[in-house]
Amino acid sequence: MSTVGQQATTLCNIWIIRRSDGTVLGFTNHDDDITYEGVTCQAASGLTGAALQTSTGLSVDNTEALGALQSTVICPEDIINGRYDSAEVDVLLYDWKAGHLVSEQFKAMIGEVQVKDGSFVAELRGKSDLLNQPLGRVYQPSCDAALGDVRCGVDLTSPEYRTDVTVVSVKDQRYVRVAGLDAYPEAWFERGTVEIMEDGAPMGATVIKSDKVSDAGRDIELWFTPNVMIEPGRVLRVTTGCNRLASTCAVKFDNILNFRGFPTIPGEDWAMSYPSSRLTMDGGQL
């Protein structure tokens, strides 16, 4: 009789997660840890799987992984900082009694991850989803590089673009007043990031919406409420942002040679323009 056909099943699920930074994590819904190909799959990790949707052809297969955030396994800081973005996931059916693999159910990548109330839901997308992703560059006036990446070349660790500040007061968790930015002009850190520090290590991060100078000091508004409590006296590490315009690249970062956009490309108004008897035709631009 096959393992699947037995009345008393000895089957369990295994999830192997391979992050882009090389970290490999294993989980199982069995009641004891299982070692598979050198990876210890942790039991009682709070991870469960929703129903798997598979299809023929090139339609995207999908499922969900649900779990509780546990600091020793999956912590919210890693999710917020993008360490699980596009991580590879193997969903396996395993016979824990015989100690062998029964079948490989699903190969996927982690898509959207939602964090709420101490738990997370991660969307698992089948490999065919890669065929739905546009590749190549878009001809547009703005830069398509990410600030600080290899194509951009800006060193964000420079004191000109990153510094530590101290929280003076907190209006709520999205509006804070800080000290330590007198040397930086207003709006210097807009579209940048803020990390909530503790003992010199980042405990959470979010994006800066606005950076304004007021009569009372320097006010920072955040796009999202961070998962770590901000309170007076806490140290924040702020990193500058970029609006992807050529003028900003040249003036703020002195990096126009690495600008990855097409600032002189004609816009839609130029493409839709046409000669008119009411206009003076002197050989100039339309």
C-alpha positions in Angstrom: 0.0 0.0 0.0 1.4 3.4 -0.9 2.1 6.0 1.8 -0.8 8.2 0.5 -3.3 5.3 0.7 -2.6 4.4 4.3 -5.4 4.9 6.8 -3.1 6.3 9.4 -1.1 8.9 7.5 2.5 9.7 8.3 2.6 12.6 5.9 3.4 16.2 6.6 4.3 19.4 4.8 7.7 21.0 4.6 8.5 24.5 3.5 12.0 25.4 2.5 12.7 29.2 2.1 15.8 30.4 0.3 16.3 34.2 0.7 18.3 36.2 -1.7 21.0 36.9 1.0 21.7 33.1 1.1 19.8 32.4 4.3 17.9 29.1 4.2 15.0 28.4 6.5 12.9 25.3 7.0 9.5 24.8 8.5 7.1 21.9 8.9 3.6 21.3 10.2 4.8 18.1 11.9 4.9 18.0 15.7 8.7 17.5 15.7 11.6 19.0 13.9 12.6 17.3 10.6 16.0 17.5 8.9 15.7 17.5 5.1 18.8 17.8 2.9 20.8 19.4 5.7 18.1 22.0 6.6 16.4 21.7 10.0 12.7 22.3 9.4 11.2 23.7 12.6 8.0 22.4 14.1 5.5 24.5 15.9 6.7 27.5 14.0 3.2 28.8 13.5 3.5 28.4 9.8 0.6 26.9 7.9 -0.4 26.8 4.2 -3.6 27.7 2.5 -5.1 25.6 -0.3 -2.9 25.3 -3.3 -4.3 26.5 -6.6 -2.6 24.9 -9.6 -3.4 25.1 -13.3 -2.3 23.8 -16.6 -0.6 26.0 -19.3 1.0 29.3 -18.3 -1.6 30.5 -15.8 0.0 31.5 -12.5 -0.3 29.0 -9.7 -0.6 30.5 -6.2 -1.2 29.8 -2.6 -0.5 31.5 0.7 1.7 30.9 3.7 0.3 32.1 7.0 2.1 32.3 10.3 2.8 34.0 13.6 5.8 36.3 13.8 8.3 34.8 16.1 11.6 36.6 16.8 13.6 33.3 16.6 12.2 32.3 13.3 10.6 35.1 11.2 10.8 38.6 12.6 8.8 41.6 11.3 12.0 43.6 10.8 13.2 41.1 8.2 9.9 41.4 6.4 9.8 45.2 6.5 13.4 45.5 5.3 12.6 43.3 2.3 14.7 40.3 3.2 12.0 37.9 2.0 11.2 39.7 -1.2 11.3 37.2 -4.2 12.6 34.5 -1.9 12.3 31.0 -3.4 10.0 28.5 -1.6 9.7 24.8 -2.0 6.5 23.2 -0.7 7.1 19.5 -0.1 5.1 16.4 1.0 7.2 14.4 3.3 6.8 11.0 5.1 8.2 11.6 8.5 8.1 8.0 9.6 9.9 6.6 6.5 12.1 9.6 6.3 11.8 10.3 2.6 10.2 12.8 0.2 6.9 11.8 -1.2 6.4 14.6 -3.7 7.3 18.1 -4.6 4.0 20.0 -4.5 5.0 23.5 -5.4 7.9 25.7 -6.4 7.2 29.4 -5.8 8.5 32.8 -5.0 7.3 35.1 -2.2 5.2 37.9 -3.5 3.2 40.4 -1.4 3.7 40.0 2.4 1.2 41.6 4.8 2.0 42.1 8.5 -0.7 42.7 11.0 -1.3 42.1 14.7 1.7 39.9 15.2 1.1 37.6 12.2 1.9 37.6 8.5 0.4 36.4 5.3 2.8 35.8 2.4 1.6 35.3 -1.1 3.4 32.4 -2.9 3.6 32.8 -6.7 4.4 30.0 -9.1 7.4 30.2 -11.3 5.2 31.0 -14.3 4.6 34.4 -12.7 8.0 35.4 -14.0 6.6 35.2 -17.6 4.1 37.9 -16.6 6.7 40.4 -15.5 7.8 43.1 -17.9 11.5 43.1 -18.7 13.7 45.8 -20.2 13.8 49.5 -19.7 11.2 52.1 -20.2 12.1 55.3 -22.1 11.0 58.0 -19.7 12.3 61.3 -18.4 12.9 60.1 -14.8 15.7 57.7 -13.6 14.9 54.0 -13.4 17.7 53.1 -11.0 17.3 52.7 -7.3 19.1 55.2 -5.2 22.4 53.7 -4.0 22.3 50.6 -6.2 25.1 49.5 -8.6 23.6 51.4 -11.5 23.2 54.6 -9.5 26.6 54.5 -7.7 25.7 57.0 -4.9 27.3 56.0 -1.6 24.4 56.3 0.9 26.8 55.6 3.8 28.3 59.0 3.3 27.6 61.5 6.2 26.2 63.8 3.5 23.4 61.4 2.9 22.9 59.5 6.1 23.0 60.6 9.8 21.6 59.7 13.2 19.1 62.1 14.9 17.4 62.1 18.3 13.7 62.3 18.7 12.6 65.4 20.6 8.8 64.9 20.6 6.2 62.6 19.1 2.9 63.9 17.8 1.9 60.3 16.9 3.8 57.4 15.4 3.9 59.1 11.9 4.8 62.7 13.0 8.0 63.2 14.9 10.2 66.2 15.8 14.0 65.5 15.7 17.3 67.2 16.6 20.5 66.9 14.6 19.6 68.0 11.1 20.6 71.7 11.3 23.4 71.0 8.7 20.9 69.7 6.1 18.5 71.8 4.1 14.8 71.4 4.3 13.3 68.4 2.4 16.8 66.8 2.1 15.5 63.5 3.5 12.1 63.4 1.7 11.5 60.0 0.0 14.3 58.6 2.1 14.2 56.0 4.8 14.3 56.1 8.6 15.5 53.3 10.7 14.5 53.0 14.4 17.7 52.2 16.3 18.3 50.3 19.5 21.7 49.6 20.9 23.2 50.6 17.5 21.1 48.1 15.5 18.0 48.9 13.4 14.8 47.4 14.8 12.4 48.7 12.2 12.2 50.9 9.2 9.8 53.0 7.2 9.8 55.7 4.5 9.9 59.5 5.0 7.0 61.4 3.4 8.1 65.0 4.3 11.0 66.7 6.0 10.2 70.3 7.0 11.8 73.1 9.0 9.4 74.8 11.5 9.8 77.4 14.2 10.0 74.7 16.8 12.5 72.5 15.0 12.7 69.8 12.3 9.5 67.8 11.6 9.5 64.5 9.9 6.3 62.8 8.6 6.4 59.1 7.8 4.4 57.3 5.1 3.8 54.3 7.3 3.5 53.7 11.0 6.6 51.7 12.0 6.4 48.4 13.8 8.7 49.7 16.6 7.5 52.4 19.1 9.0 55.8 18.6 9.4 57.8 21.7 11.4 60.9 22.8 15.1 60.2 23.2 15.1 57.3 20.7 17.8 57.5 18.0 16.7 57.4 14.4 19.0 56.8 11.4 17.8 58.8 8.4 18.9 58.3 4.8 18.2 60.8 2.0 15.8 60.1 -0.8 15.6 61.0 -4.5 12.8 62.2 -6.7 14.5 60.6 -9.8 14.8 63.9 -11.7 17.9 64.8 -13.7 18.2 68.2 -11.9 18.3 66.4 -8.5 20.8 63.9 -9.7 23.1 66.7 -10.9 22.7 69.2 -8.0 22.1 67.0 -5.0 24.2 64.0 -5.8 26.7 65.3 -8.4 25.9 62.1 -10.3 24.5 63.1 -13.6 26.9 60.8 -15.5 25.1 57.9 -13.9 21.6 59.2 -14.5 19.4 56.4 -15.9 16.6 58.4 -17.5 16.0 60.3 -20.7 15.3 63.9 -19.5 15.2 65.4 -23.0 12.8 62.8 -24.5 9.7 64.5 -26.0 6.5 64.2 -24.0 3.0 63.4 -25.1 2.2 67.1 -25.8 5.0 67.1 -28.4 3.8 63.9 -30.0 0.3 65.3 -30.4 1.3 68.7 -31.6 0.6 69.7 -35.2 1.1 72.7 -37.5 -1.5 75.5 -37.3 -2.1 78.6 -39.4 -2.4 80.6 -36.2 1.2 79.9 -35.2 4.3 81.6 -36.4 6.4 79.1 -38.4 9.9 80.4 -38.0 11.8 77.1 -37.9 11.7 76.9 -34.1 10.3 74.2 -31.8 6.6 73.4 -32.1 
